[in-house]
Amino acid sequence: QVQLVESGGGLVQAGGSLRLSCAASGSISSINSMGWYRQAPGKQRELVAAVTSGGSTNYADSVKDRFTISRDNAKTTVYLQMNGLKPEDTGVYYCHARRLVFNYWGQGTQVTVSS
């Protein structure tokens, strides 16, 4: 089992910045990738950004050049630096980890961007 604890959400004005953190614990060996998904009201959950164990990153087109995913040296914490936030970035942000063939999710943290 992998436990994921998120922090850093909140309310920010358009153009502002937020930094999300996600700490993994438990059976953290063999984690293939970690990342962030978000879900806006009435919409499906979508990938925002992910980083593999090898360091490769992947971003949704809508956040490229604004968001940056990174991780600590121990590879147990991932961060999502969000700059130039837009109202359409509003949603619940979920940390995700994939270990072997299993998917793990955090409880979610609300990000609200006001216009």
ROVO-864001 format. One record per residue (C-alpha): residue number from 1; residue in one letter; x, y, z. Coordinates in Angstrom, 2 decimals, decimal comma. Last residue first. Layout:
N
k->NUM&r->a&px->X&py->Y&pz->Z
...
// end
This chain:
115
k->115&r->s&px->-11,24&py->36,07&pz->-11,90
k->114&r->s&px->-10,96&py->33,75&pz->-8,91
k->113&r->v&px->-8,82&py->30,62&pz->-8,96
k->112&r->t&px->-9,89&py->27,85&pz->-6,61
k->111&r->v&px->-7,66&py->24,89&pz->-5,86
k->110&r->q&px->-9,13&py->22,22&pz->-3,62
k->109&r->t&px->-6,93&py->19,38&pz->-2,36
k->108&r->g&px->-7,56&py->15,72&pz->-2,99
k->107&r->q&px->-7,65&py->12,65&pz->-0,77
k->106&r->g&px->-4,58&py->11,13&pz->-2,36
k->105&r->w&px->-4,76&py->8,41&pz->-4,92
k->104&r->y&px->-3,03&py->5,09&pz->-5,56
k->103&r->n&px->-2,89&py->3,08&pz->-8,76
k->102&r->f&px->-1,64&py->-0,50&pz->-8,87
k->101&r->v&px->0,14&py->-2,35&pz->-11,66
k->100&r->l&px->3,69&py->-1,91&pz->-10,35
k->99&r->r&px->3,36&py->1,22&pz->-8,27
k->98&r->r&px->1,48&py->4,13&pz->-9,80
k->97&r->a&px->1,12&py->7,23&pz->-7,72
k->96&r->h&px->-1,48&py->9,96&pz->-7,98
k->95&r->c&px->-1,98&py->13,24&pz->-6,17
k->94&r->y&px->-5,41&py->14,69&pz->-6,66
k->93&r->y&px->-6,27&py->18,30&pz->-7,42
k->92&r->v&px->-9,85&py->19,38&pz->-6,89
k->91&r->g&px->-10,81&py->22,07&pz->-9,33
k->90&r->t&px->-10,11&py->25,56&pz->-10,61
k->89&r->d&px->-7,55&py->25,74&pz->-13,41
k->88&r->e&px->-10,23&py->27,28&pz->-15,63
k->87&r->p&px->-10,07&py->30,42&pz->-13,48
k->86&r->k&px->-6,45&py->30,87&pz->-14,61
k->85&r->l&px->-3,22&py->30,48&pz->-12,69
k->84&r->g&px->-0,11&py->32,15&pz->-14,09
k->83&r->n&px->2,13&py->29,93&pz->-12,01
k->82&r->m&px->1,52&py->26,47&pz->-10,57
k->81&r->q&px->4,43&py->24,70&pz->-8,95
k->80&r->l&px->3,49&py->21,05&pz->-8,52
k->79&r->y&px->5,61&py->19,17&pz->-6,04
k->78&r->v&px->6,37&py->15,52&pz->-5,60
k->77&r->t&px->7,57&py->13,83&pz->-2,47
k->76&r->t&px->8,97&py->10,32&pz->-2,09
k->75&r->k&px->11,63&py->10,49&pz->-4,80
k->74&r->a&px->14,38&py->10,61&pz->-2,16
k->73&r->n&px->15,94&py->13,48&pz->-4,10
k->72&r->d&px->12,75&py->15,52&pz->-3,95
k->71&r->r&px->10,34&py->15,77&pz->-6,82
k->70&r->s&px->9,36&py->18,22&pz->-9,53
k->69&r->i&px->6,34&py->19,19&pz->-11,59
k->68&r->t&px->6,21&py->22,60&pz->-13,23
k->67&r->f&px->3,09&py->24,48&pz->-14,27
k->66&r->r&px->2,81&py->27,53&pz->-16,54
k->65&r->d&px->4,81&py->26,66&pz->-19,68
k->64&r->k&px->2,56&py->23,65&pz->-20,30
k->63&r->v&px->-0,67&py->23,82&pz->-18,33
k->62&r->s&px->-3,32&py->23,44&pz->-21,06
k->61&r->d&px->-1,23&py->20,99&pz->-23,05
k->60&r->a&px->-1,34&py->18,53&pz->-20,16
k->59&r->y&px->2,15&py->17,81&pz->-18,94
k->58&r->n&px->4,52&py->14,83&pz->-18,99
k->57&r->t&px->7,85&py->14,51&pz->-17,23
k->56&r->s&px->10,69&py->12,02&pz->-17,49
k->55&r->g&px->12,71&py->11,64&pz->-14,31
k->54&r->g&px->13,47&py->7,94&pz->-14,44
k->53&r->s&px->10,94&py->7,17&pz->-11,72
k->52&r->t&px->8,39&py->8,90&pz->-13,90
k->51&r->v&px->7,03&py->12,41&pz->-13,47
k->50&r->a&px->3,44&py->13,43&pz->-14,03
k->49&r->a&px->1,44&py->16,54&pz->-14,86
k->48&r->v&px->-2,20&py->17,65&pz->-15,16
k->47&r->l&px->-3,97&py->14,41&pz->-15,98
k->46&r->e&px->-7,73&py->14,70&pz->-16,13
k->45&r->r&px->-10,63&py->13,76&pz->-13,88
k->44&r->q&px->-13,87&py->14,06&pz->-15,78
k->43&r->k&px->-15,97&py->17,17&pz->-15,68
k->42&r->g&px->-19,11&py->18,29&pz->-13,86
k->41&r->p&px->-17,19&py->20,28&pz->-11,29
k->40&r->a&px->-13,48&py->20,35&pz->-12,17
k->39&r->q&px->-11,30&py->17,33&pz->-11,55
k->38&r->r&px->-7,55&py->17,45&pz->-11,37
k->37&r->y&px->-4,73&py->14,97&pz->-11,74
k->36&r->w&px->-1,24&py->15,24&pz->-10,32
k->35&r->g&px->1,79&py->13,02&pz->-10,61
k->34&r->m&px->3,84&py->10,12&pz->-9,46
k->33&r->s&px->5,46&py->7,39&pz->-11,50
k->32&r->n&px->6,79&py->3,86&pz->-11,38
k->31&r->i&px->6,81&py->3,42&pz->-7,62
k->30&r->s&px->8,98&py->0,35&pz->-7,15
k->29&r->s&px->9,74&py->1,09&pz->-3,51
k->28&r->i&px->7,22&py->3,33&pz->-1,84
k->27&r->s&px->5,46&py->0,67&pz->0,18
k->26&r->g&px->4,27&py->3,01&pz->2,90
k->25&r->s&px->4,69&py->6,72&pz->2,44
k->24&r->a&px->4,23&py->9,30&pz->-0,30
k->23&r->a&px->4,24&py->13,04&pz->0,28
k->22&r->c&px->2,38&py->15,30&pz->-2,12
k->21&r->s&px->3,01&py->19,02&pz->-2,32
k->20&r->l&px->1,11&py->21,73&pz->-4,18
k->19&r->r&px->2,55&py->25,17&pz->-4,89
k->18&r->l&px->0,30&py->28,08&pz->-5,74
k->17&r->s&px->0,72&py->31,10&pz->-7,97
k->16&r->g&px->-1,28&py->34,13&pz->-9,03
k->15&r->g&px->-2,40&py->35,30&pz->-12,44
k->14&r->a&px->-6,05&py->34,87&pz->-11,56
k->13&r->q&px->-6,59&py->35,38&pz->-7,86
k->12&r->v&px->-5,86&py->32,62&pz->-5,39
k->11&r->l&px->-7,88&py->30,35&pz->-3,12
k->10&r->g&px->-6,30&py->27,27&pz->-1,62
k->9&r->g&px->-4,32&py->24,10&pz->-2,17
k->8&r->g&px->-0,95&py->23,45&pz->-0,62
k->7&r->s&px->-1,08&py->19,98&pz->0,86
k->6&r->e&px->-1,39&py->16,40&pz->-0,27
k->5&r->v&px->-0,87&py->13,15&pz->1,62
k->4&r->l&px->-0,39&py->9,94&pz->-0,34
k->3&r->q&px->-0,36&py->6,50&pz->1,23
k->2&r->v&px->1,02&py->3,57&pz->-0,71
k->1&r->q&px->0,00&py->0,00&pz->0,00
// end
